[in-house]
Amino acid sequence: MRNMLIIARRELGAYFATPVAVVFIVIFLVLQSVLTFNMGGFFDRDQADLIPFFSFLPWVLLLLVPAITMRLWAEERRGGTIELLLTLPVRVWEAVVGKFIAAWCFCAIALVLTFPMVITVNFLGHPDNGMIVAGYLGALLVAGSFLSVGAAMSATTRNQVIAFVAAVALCLLFAVMSYPLVTEFLSQRVPVLAEVARGLSVNERYLGFTRGVIALPDIVFFASFMLFWLVANTLILQARKAD
């Protein structure tokens, strides 16, 4: 546990040691503000809530989260420091979880910085703040899910661009699995797969949170999803360590 926290603290500090953290947060905040208040028709709806904010959030995370994770392991492999890390008295899973926690905390910080939007809607009207809290919880779980996928993809290559593209492609797949275009296509060919696709859709599970419903099955899904990809990340690194 101690090693894991040390790695997490080191990685989180590394984000803010360069302008990368500031650039990411600024882009995230600007994108979310523009999408919420302009493209989301916030003022046209004449309703004080954050539905547009939470509607666009998974798609913004889908593009920006892989930008965080692409360097997690790819940079270590490219610089040759991964060999040093794997020879230290640190379990592979501790390094994996430590880096994941750091990236997740970074995403949490970015989400916290959107709090002025919550203040704004409360100033303009009387929104359901319970629904907003649930939406933020769902957003944090979506971010964690995409981070776990991106980290695993980063462990497979030393090229950050490849890690980024692979992570975006996989995250997009898990985001659109419940969309009619996908489910109807699968229903016509393999009906069972259509149900599986709905069950594995990150966006489908996220919708409940945006409606203010914090359901145990959805939380279990996100926890299992992250665990699966963190285990995959660990196995990939252990295979490399055995080479």
MIKOLBA-605827 format. One record per residue: residue in one letter; x, y, z of N, C-alpha, C in turn. Coordinates in steps of 0.05 Angstrom, whole numbers, padded with zeros to 5 digits, always signed. Each point is the difference from the previous one (the first is absolute). Example, Ala and Ser with C-alpha at 12.3 -4.5 7.8 and 13.67 -1.06 7.14 Angstrom:
MIKOLBA-605827
A+00264-00114+00156-00018+00024+00000+00018+00024+00000;S-00007+00021-00014+00016+00024+00001-00015+00022+00014;
end
This chain:
MIKOLBA-605827
M+00017-00024+00000-00017+00024+00000+00017+00025+00000;R+00022+00000+00016+00017+00023+00002+00014+00006-00027;N+00009-00022-00013+00013+00004-00026-00020+00012-00020;M-00024-00010+00001-00021+00009-00019-00005+00030+00004;L-00002+00009+00025-00005+00028+00005+00024+00018-00007;I+00024-00011+00003+00024+00015-00007+00000+00005-00030;I-00006-00021-00015-00001+00002-00030-00022+00019-00008;A-00023-00002+00013-00023+00018-00007+00008+00029+00005;R+00013+00006+00022+00008+00027+00007+00021+00010-00020;R+00018-00018-00007+00021+00008-00020-00012+00006-00027;E-00018-00017-00009-00013+00004-00026-00017+00025-00001;L-00015+00005+00022-00017+00023+00001+00017+00026-00001;G+00022-00001+00015+00018+00023+00000+00012+00005-00028;A+00005-00022-00014+00012+00002-00027-00019+00014-00020;Y-00026-00003+00004-00019+00013-00017+00003+00031+00002;F+00002+00009+00025+00001+00029+00005+00028+00011-00002;A+00020-00017-00005+00028+00010-00003+00004+00011-00028;T-00019-00005-00018+00002+00010-00028-00026+00015-00006;P+00001+00015-00022-00025+00015-00008-00022-00019-00010;V+00005-00026-00002-00020-00018-00010-00026+00001+00016;A+00003+00001+00026-00024-00001+00018-00017+00025-00005;V+00013+00023-00001-00014+00025-00004-00014+00001-00027;V+00014-00009-00021-00011-00001-00027-00025-00018-00001;F+00003-00024+00012-00022-00019+00000-00025+00012+00014;I+00005+00011+00024-00023+00010+00016-00013+00024-00014;V+00016+00018-00012-00011+00022-00014-00017-00009-00024;I+00011-00019-00016-00015-00010-00023-00026-00013+00009;F+00002-00016+00022-00024-00014+00010-00021+00020+00009;L+00008+00021+00015-00019+00019+00010-00013+00017-00022;V+00017+00008-00020-00010+00015-00022-00020-00016-00017;L+00008-00025-00006-00018-00017-00016-00027-00005+00014;Q+00001-00006+00026-00024-00005+00015-00018+00025+00002;S+00013+00023+00003-00016+00025+00001-00013+00006-00026;V+00015-00002-00022-00011+00005-00027-00023-00019-00006;L+00005-00026+00005-00020-00020-00007-00025+00003+00017;T+00004+00007+00025-00023+00003+00019-00017+00024-00006;F+00013+00023-00002-00015+00026-00002-00006+00008-00028;N+00015-00010-00020-00005+00008-00028-00014-00023-00015;M+00015-00021-00005-00011-00022-00016-00022-00015+00015;G+00001+00000+00027-00020-00014+00015-00026+00016+00003;G+00000+00025-00010-00025+00016+00002-00009+00005+00028;F+00020+00006+00018-00007+00003+00028-00020+00023+00004;F+00004+00023-00012-00017+00023+00004-00026-00003-00016;D+00000-00015-00022-00024-00004-00016-00020-00018+00014;R+00010-00018+00017-00017-00019+00013-00016+00012+00023;D+00010+00023+00009-00014+00015+00022-00004-00018+00024;Q+00021-00016+00006-00002-00018+00023+00028-00002+00013;A+00002+00006+00025+00025+00000+00015+00007-00029+00009;D+00016-00013-00017+00010-00027+00008+00026-00005-00016;L+00013-00022+00005+00025-00006-00013-00002-00024-00019;I-00025-00005-00010-00004-00022-00019+00018+00002-00024;P+00003+00024-00013+00018+00002-00023+00029-00006+00008;F+00008+00009+00024+00027-00004+00009+00006-00030+00002;F-00018-00015+00013+00005-00029+00003-00004-00016-00026;S-00016+00011-00018-00005-00013-00026+00026-00001-00017;F+00014+00023+00000+00024+00002-00016+00025-00012+00013;L-00001-00002+00027+00024-00007+00015+00014-00026-00008;P-00015-00022-00004+00014-00025-00008+00016+00002-00026;W-00011+00016-00019+00014+00003-00026+00025+00017+00003;V-00001+00020+00017+00024+00016+00005+00021-00017+00014;L-00008-00016+00020+00018-00018+00014+00011-00021-00019;L-00016-00009-00019+00009-00020-00019+00024+00009-00016;L+00001+00026-00005+00022+00011-00016+00024+00009+00017;L-00006+00010+00024+00021+00012+00017+00013-00021+00018;V-00015-00019+00010+00012-00020+00019+00023-00016-00013;P-00004-00009-00025+00023-00014-00013+00025+00017-00003;A-00004+00026+00000+00023+00018-00002+00016+00000+00027;I-00014-00006+00022+00013-00003+00026+00014-00027+00002;T-00013-00020-00009+00010-00028+00004+00021-00008-00020;M+00002+00013-00023+00018-00009-00021+00029-00001+00009;R+00007+00017+00019+00028+00001+00009+00005-00017+00024;L-00020-00011+00013+00003-00013+00026+00021-00022-00002;W-00002-00018-00020+00019-00022-00003+00016+00003-00025;A-00011+00012-00021+00014+00003-00025+00026+00016+00003;E-00002+00021+00016+00023+00017+00005+00021-00015+00016;E-00009-00016+00019+00019-00017+00016+00014-00020-00018;R-00015-00011-00019+00013-00019-00019+00019+00013-00019;R-00009+00024-00010+00017+00014-00019+00026+00010+00012;G-00002+00009+00025+00024+00010+00014+00017-00022+00013;G-00010-00024+00000+00015-00022+00012-00002-00001+00031;T-00017+00017+00012-00002+00001+00029-00018-00022+00011;I-00016-00012-00018-00018-00021+00009+00016-00024+00011;E+00023-00006-00012+00017-00022+00010+00009+00006+00028;L+00008+00025+00005+00008+00008+00027-00023-00003+00020;L-00024+00010-00009-00023-00001+00018-00007-00029+00007;L+00001-00018-00020-00007-00028+00005+00020-00016+00016;T+00024+00012+00003+00021-00014+00017+00000+00010+00028;L-00015+00021+00005-00002+00011+00028-00017-00019+00017;P+00002+00002+00026-00016-00017+00018-00029+00010+00001;V-00012+00002-00023-00028+00009-00002-00015-00021-00017;R-00022-00009+00010-00016-00019-00016-00011+00014-00024;V-00003-00015-00022-00010+00012-00024-00028+00012+00004;W-00017-00014+00014-00027+00010+00004+00000+00026+00016;E+00020+00003+00018+00001+00024+00016+00007+00024-00018;A+00018-00005-00019+00007+00021-00019-00024+00007-00018;V-00014-00020-00009-00024+00004-00017-00021+00016+00014;V-00007-00008+00025-00021+00013+00015+00009+00028+00008;G+00026+00003+00007+00010+00026+00008-00002+00021-00023;K+00008-00008-00024-00002+00018-00023-00030+00006-00006;F-00017-00021+00003-00028+00004-00006-00013+00020+00020;I+00007-00003+00025-00011+00018+00021+00008+00029-00006;A+00026+00003-00008+00010+00027-00006-00016+00013-00023;A-00004-00016-00021-00015+00010-00023-00029+00006+00007;W-00011-00017+00017-00028+00003+00008-00004+00025+00017;C+00020+00004+00018-00001+00024+00017+00003+00025-00017;F+00016-00001-00021+00003+00023-00018-00027+00006-00014;C-00014-00021-00009-00026+00004-00012-00020+00011+00020;A+00002-00009+00025-00018+00010+00021+00005+00030+00004;I+00025+00008+00000+00006+00029+00003-00012+00016-00023;A+00002-00010-00024-00012+00013-00023-00030+00003+00003;L-00013-00021+00010-00029+00000+00004-00007+00020+00022;V+00015+00001+00021-00005+00018+00022+00001+00029-00009;L+00018+00006-00019+00003+00027-00010-00024+00009-00017;T-00018-00018-00006-00025+00008-00015-00021+00009+00020;F+00006+00000+00026-00020+00007+00020-00013+00027-00004;P+00014+00020-00011-00014+00026-00006-00026-00004-00016;M-00001-00021-00016-00025-00005-00016-00023-00008+00019;V+00007-00014+00021-00020-00008+00020-00011+00025+00014;I+00019+00018+00007-00008+00025+00013-00017+00017-00018;T+00007+00000-00026-00015+00015-00020-00029-00009-00002;V-00005-00026-00003-00027-00010-00003-00016+00004+00026;N+00013+00000+00023-00013+00005+00025-00007+00029+00004;F+00016+00017-00012-00005+00029+00000-00024+00007-00018;L-00001-00015-00023-00021+00006-00020-00027-00013+00006;G+00000-00021+00016-00025-00015+00006+00003-00018+00023;H-00016-00021+00000-00001-00019+00023+00003-00028-00012;P+00025-00008-00008+00004-00026-00011-00001-00022+00021;D-00002-00025-00009+00001-00023+00018+00030-00006+00005;N+00010+00009+00023+00028-00003+00006+00007-00029+00005;G-00019-00016+00009+00005-00029+00003+00006-00013-00027;M-00014+00009-00020+00005-00010-00027+00027+00009-00010;I+00008+00024+00007+00026+00010-00008+00023-00016+00013;V-00004-00006+00026+00021-00016+00014+00002-00028-00013;A-00023-00012-00006+00000-00026-00013+00014+00001-00027;G-00005+00022-00015+00012+00004-00026+00030+00001+00002;Y+00010+00015+00020+00029+00002+00004+00012-00027+00008;L-00014-00015+00016+00010-00027+00008+00001-00017-00025;G-00020+00001-00017+00000-00016-00025+00023+00009-00018;A+00004+00026-00002+00022+00011-00016+00027-00010+00009;L+00004-00001+00027+00025-00010+00011+00004-00029-00006;L-00021-00016+00000+00001-00028-00006+00006-00005-00030;V-00012+00017-00017+00006-00002-00029+00029+00007-00005;A+00010+00021+00013+00028+00008-00003+00018-00023+00009;G-00006-00013+00023+00016-00022+00009+00000-00024-00019;S-00024-00005-00012-00002-00022-00020+00018+00006-00024;F-00002+00024-00011+00016+00007-00023+00030+00000+00007;L+00006+00009+00024+00028+00000+00009+00012-00028+00001;S-00016-00019+00010+00009-00028+00002+00006-00012-00027;V-00018+00007-00019+00005-00010-00028+00025+00013-00012;G+00002+00026+00004+00023+00015-00011+00026-00009+00011;A+00001-00006+00026+00024-00009+00013+00009-00027-00011;A-00020-00018-00004+00007-00027-00011+00011+00003-00028;M-00012+00018-00016+00010+00004-00028+00028+00012+00000;S+00005+00017+00020+00027+00013+00001+00021-00021+00007;A-00008-00021+00015+00020-00021+00007+00007-00018-00023;T-00016+00001-00021+00005-00018-00023+00021+00011-00020;T+00007+00026+00002+00017+00012-00020+00017+00022+00012;R+00022+00006-00014+00017+00022+00009-00007+00026-00016;N-00018-00002-00019-00008+00023-00016-00025+00012+00012;Q+00002+00025+00009-00022+00013+00013-00024+00005-00019;V+00006+00006-00025-00021+00005-00020-00017-00026-00003;I+00013-00023-00003-00014-00025-00003-00017-00005+00025;A+00012+00005+00023-00015-00004+00026-00024+00017+00001;F+00002+00025-00010-00022+00019+00000-00023-00010-00019;V+00008-00007-00024-00020-00008-00020-00014-00026+00009;A+00015-00019+00010-00012-00025+00010-00019+00005+00023;A+00007+00017+00018-00017+00006+00023-00026+00014-00009;V+00003+00019-00018-00024+00014-00010-00019-00019-00014;A+00012-00018-00017-00016-00019-00015-00016-00019+00019;L+00014-00010+00020-00013-00019+00019-00021+00015+00018;C+00007+00023+00009-00019+00016+00016-00025+00007-00016;L+00004+00007-00025-00022+00006-00018-00018-00025-00003;L+00012-00023-00003-00015-00025-00003-00018-00004+00024;F+00012+00003+00024-00016-00005+00024-00020+00023+00005;A+00004+00023-00013-00019+00022+00004-00025-00003-00018;V+00004-00011-00024-00023-00001-00019-00014-00028-00002;M+00008-00018+00017-00011-00027-00001-00030-00001+00003;S-00011+00019+00015-00029+00000+00004-00016+00016-00020;Y+00014+00012-00019-00014+00017-00019-00016-00017-00020;P-00023+00010-00009-00018-00016-00017+00014-00011-00025;L+00018+00016-00012+00014-00009-00024+00015-00026+00005;V+00012-00002+00024+00016-00024+00007-00019-00023+00008;T-00019+00006+00018-00017-00021+00011-00018-00012-00022;E-00010+00017-00018-00017-00010-00022+00016-00017-00019;F+00024+00008-00005+00017-00016-00018+00005-00028+00012;L+00006+00000+00027+00005-00026+00013-00025-00016+00003;S-00023+00013+00005-00025-00014+00004-00008-00016-00025;Q+00006+00011-00023-00007-00013-00025+00018-00024-00006;R+00023-00001+00013+00019-00022-00006+00004-00018+00023;V+00007+00011+00023+00004-00016+00024-00014+00014+00023;P-00025-00006+00005-00016+00014+00021+00013+00000+00027;V+00014-00021+00007+00012-00002+00026+00021+00021+00004;L+00015+00005-00022+00022+00020+00002-00011+00028+00004;A-00025+00005-00010-00012+00026+00004-00004+00006+00030;E-00009-00020+00014-00004+00003+00029+00026+00003+00015;V+00020-00015-00009+00027+00002+00012+00011+00028-00005;A-00004+00010-00024+00010+00027-00007-00013+00021+00019;R-00026-00002+00004-00013+00019+00018+00011-00002+00028;G+00005-00024+00009+00010-00004+00027+00028+00010+00004;L+00016+00001-00022+00028+00009+00002+00003+00030-00007;S-00021+00013-00007+00002+00028-00008+00004+00018+00024;V+00022+00015-00001+00007+00019+00022-00021+00022+00001;N-00008+00010-00024-00019+00022-00001-00028-00008+00011;E-00008-00025-00006-00025-00010+00010-00001+00000+00030;R+00022-00008+00012+00001-00001+00030+00002+00028+00011;Y+00012+00018-00015+00004+00027+00010-00027+00016+00000;L-00018-00007-00018-00026+00015-00002-00015+00000+00026;G+00000-00022+00015-00014-00001+00025+00009+00022+00019;F+00027+00004+00001+00011+00020+00018-00009+00028-00008;T-00002+00005-00026-00008+00027-00009-00029+00005+00007;R-00015-00021+00005-00029+00003+00008-00003+00001+00030;G+00023-00001+00014-00001+00001+00030-00003-00027+00013;V+00003-00022-00015-00003-00027+00010+00027-00013+00004;I+00008-00005+00025+00025-00014+00006-00007-00029+00007;A+00002-00017-00021-00008-00028+00003+00025-00017+00005;L-00004-00019+00019+00023-00018+00007+00010-00016-00025;P-00018-00011-00017+00010-00014-00024+00018+00017-00017;D-00006+00026-00003+00017+00017-00016+00027+00005+00013;I+00000+00003+00026+00026+00004+00014+00017-00025-00002;V-00013-00024+00003+00014-00025-00002+00011-00003-00029;F-00015+00008-00020+00009-00001-00027+00026+00016-00004;F-00001+00025+00009+00024+00017-00004+00024-00010+00016;A-00005-00010+00024+00022-00011+00016+00012-00025-00014;S-00017-00017-00010+00009-00024-00014+00014+00007-00026;F-00010+00020-00014+00012+00009-00025+00029+00010+00005;M+00003+00017+00020+00026+00010+00006+00019-00022+00010;L-00011-00018+00017+00017-00022+00010+00010-00018-00023;F-00018-00005-00020+00008-00017-00022+00024+00012-00015;W-00002+00026-00006+00021+00013-00016+00025+00004+00016;L-00002+00004+00026+00024+00002+00017+00014-00026+00002;V-00015-00022+00002+00012-00027-00001+00013-00005-00026;A-00013+00008-00022+00012-00003-00027+00026+00016-00002;N+00000+00024+00011+00024+00017+00001+00022-00014+00015;T-00006-00012+00023+00020-00014+00016+00011-00024-00015;L-00017-00015-00013+00008-00024-00014+00019+00007-00024;I-00007+00022-00013+00017+00009-00023+00028+00007+00010;L+00002+00014+00022+00026+00007+00011+00015-00024+00011;Q-00015-00018+00012+00013-00024+00011+00012-00017-00023;A-00014-00001-00022+00010-00015-00023+00025+00013-00010;R+00001+00027+00000+00024+00014-00009+00023-00005+00020;K-00007-00001+00026+00021-00005+00020+00012-00028-00003;A-00017-00019-00009+00010-00027-00003+00017-00004-00025;D-00002+00019-00019+00016-00002-00025+00030+00002+00006;
end
